[in-house]
Amino acid sequence: MSDRGDEEERRASRAAKYKECDDARGRTQEHSEPYAGATLGALNLPKWPSHGELSETQYEHLASELKSNPELKELDLRRNTLNESGVELLCAALESPNCRLQTLRLRGSIVSERCCASLASALKSDPSYLRELDLSEIKNLTDSGVKLLATGLGSPHCRLRTLRLADCKLSESSCGSLLSALQSNPSYLEELDLSGNSVEDSGVELLCVLLKNPLCFLNTLRLCSCGLTKNSCNSLASALKSRPFFLQELDLSQNQLQDIGIMLLSDRLKSD
């Protein structure tokens, strides 16, 4: 089998293992209603409409709602096919002075790299109210999309606290993009989920540079099924020794850490 075939097989295996982790945490929402309705502060439209893409008119209505209703705090468009012009409309609405959206969920949707650039622009807006962004299970996001998104994360106006990028076919390259952005603007992000990606030990080493930053307040890091070995435990133990009181939740399940890796982390925690 070719190297490329081997890599695809490894990615598929990690994605399957990530599903197990995700189910165990009770975070999957596969059985949501197609239209969960609207409340004062939330608009939930997973798998909407049931066939095909959202129309331009539907995008316009959503954008209008974002710009005219400052009480709307949450928009859920999971598992929709989103076109570039529509996402641009929505992201332009996020930059409206009347928009107060705090949570945007696009989990499992189909988006393009250009959509990532639009999201980055929204994160750079002054002020930016978005606090949670879920882009998990977007298979065509890839490293290049994260690189575009990182230009927004590094903006001094970005106040994002939760970023979910689980199972997006990312590599350690994305960790480099995230490190570069968050070194510029490290003090707001509190939760990062990279589960089900090919982060590997080299990616964790980059993330640990961020964890050692005294201005970083990341308290939850999820790396379930990321192709990690005991070497990652060594890097993480060093980061925890440097700043032992900030990281509160660390998910390393479904990795090949071996007993020695677990012992490294355990010893570090006991010493605190």
N, C-alpha and C positions, 0 to 999 in steps of 0.2 A: 504493500500500500504506500502511496506517496506521502511525503511530509505534510502536504496540504490536506490530504485525506485524514491523516492521523490527527491533525489539529482540529478539523471539523468534528471528528469523533470525540475528542476531548471536550470541545465546547458543548456538544450535545449532552455529554455525560454530566458536565457541571451544571447545565441548565436543569437537567432532571433532578439532580441533587438539591439545587436551589429550591425547586418546587417543594421538596420535602421539608426544607427548613421553613419556607414561607407558610406552608400549611400548618406546621407545628406552632408557629407564632400566631396563627389565626388571623393573618393579615390578608389572605386571598379573598376576593370578592367576586368569584366566578358566577355566583348565583344571584347577583343583583337584578332587580327588576329593570326592564328596558327603559322605563321612565319612572324615576323615583319621586318626581314632583319637585315643586319649589317651596322653600320656606322663606322666612323673612331674610335670613342671611345665607342661604345655600341654594344652589341650583345644581341638581344631580341628573345628568343625562348620559349615563353609560349605555353603550351600544345603541346610540340614537342617531339617525333613524335606524330601523331594523334592517334596511336594505340600502346599499350604496353610500355615497358620501353626503355630507351635509351640503345643502345648496348655498349659493351666495346669499340668498334672502335670509336663510337661517343664521348664517354668520353675522349678517347685518343686524338681525334682531338681538343676538347675543351681545354683540359689541355695543349696541344701543343701551341694553340693560346694564352693562358694566359701567358705561359712562354716565348713566342717569340715576343709578341706584347705589348710593354710598353705603347702604346697609348690606349689600351683597358681599359676603366675605369668602364664599367657597364656590368653586366651579369644578364640576366633575364631568369630564368628557372621556372617561376610560373606554378603550377599545373602539374608538371611532377612526375612520379614515379621514385625516385632516389635510386639506390641500394648502399650498403655500399662501395663496392670496387670502384665504380664510383666516389662517393663523396670523398673518400680518394685520388683518382687521382687528382680531382679538388683542394682539399685543399692542397695537396702537391705542386701543381702548384702555389697556392697563396703564398707559402713560397719561391718561386723562386726569386732571386735578380732582375730579369727582369720584374716581374709581378707588375703592378701598379693599380690593380683593386681596385676601391673605393666603388662600390655599388654591392651588391649581393642580388638578390630577389629570394627566394624559396617559396614564399607565396602559400599556398594550395597544396604544394607537399607532397609526402609521403616519410618520412625519418625515420631512426631508431635512437636509443640512441647512437649507435656507430658513426653515422654521426655527432652528437653533439660533441662528443669527437674530431673528426677530425676538425670540425670548431673551437673548442677551441684551438687546436694546431696551426691553422692558425693565430688566433688572438694573440697568444704568439710570433709569429715569429718576428725577429728583422732585418729590420724594418717591421712593419705592416701598410699597406696603406689602409686597409678596413675601410671605414667611415660609411657605411650604411648597415645594415643587416636586411632583412625582412623575418621573419619566421612565420608570421601570418597565421592562419587557418590550421596549421599543427596539426591535431587532436591527433596524437600519440607522440607529443613532450613531454607533461606532465612534472610534477615537476622534475622527475629524469633526463630528458633531459636538463632542465634549470640548474640543479645542475652541470652537466658536462660542459655546456656552460660557466657557471660562473667562472670556473677555468681559462678560457681564458680572460674573462672580467677583472679579477683581476690582470692580468699581467701588469707590468709597460710598456711593449711594445705595449699594446693595445691602439689604438687611435680612437675607435669607437665613433661616435657622435650620430647616430640614431639607435635604436633597437626597432623593432616592433615584439611583441609577442601576438598580439590580437587573441582572440578566439582559444586558444590552450589547453583548458581544464586544466588550471593551478589553483592552490589554493594559500592561503597565504604562504605556504611553499616556493614557488618560490620567493616571496618577500624577504624572509629570505636569500635565496641564492644570490639574486641580491644585497641585502644590504651588505652582507659579502664581495662580490666581489668589489662593487663600493666604499666601505669604504677604500679598499686598493688602488683603482685607480679611484678616484672620479672626476677628473677635466676635463674629456674629453666628457663624455656623455651629450648631450644637449636635446635629445628627447627620451622619453620612452612611448610606447603604450602597455598597458595591458588590453585594452577594451575586454569585452565579457568573462572574466575569473572570477572565484570565489575568487577574491581578498579579499572582505569583509573588515569590519572595522579593524580587526586584521592585515591584510596585509597593509592597509593604514598607520596604526600606525608605522609599520616597515619602510615604505617608507619615512615617515616624519622624522625619525631619519637621513636618508640620506639628506633630504632637509635642515636640520639644520646644516649639516656639512659645515663649511666655505670654504672648498675646492670643494664643489659640485656646478656645473654651469648648472644644469638641468634647461632648460627654458620652456620645453613643456612636460606635463604629461597628458596622456589620460587614463581615467578610466571609460569610458562609459559602462553602464550595468555590473557592478562588484559586485552587491549585497550590496551596501553601504547604511548606514543610517546616521542620524544626528551626530552620534558619530565620523564618519570620518571627518565631517565638523569641529568639535572641534579640532581634531588632526591637520588638515590642517591649521586652523586659527592660532594655536600655532606655526606651522612651518613658516607661512607667517609673523607672528609677529617677529620671531627670525631673519629672513632674507627676508625683504619685497621686495627687488628690483630685484630678480633673476628670479623667476617663472613668465613667460609671458603668458602662455596659459595653462589652466586647464579645461579639459573636464570631467564633472561629470554627463552628461546627462543619462537618463534612470536608475536613482537610486532613492531609496525612502528616500530622504534627509529631507522631510517635511519643513514646513515654518521656523521652528526654526533653522534648519541646514543652510538654505539659509541666514537667518538673521545673524548667526554667521560669515559666510564668508563675507557677505556684510558689516557688522560692521568693520571687520578687514581691508577690502579694503578702506573703507571711512576714517579710522584712519590714513592711509598712505598718 
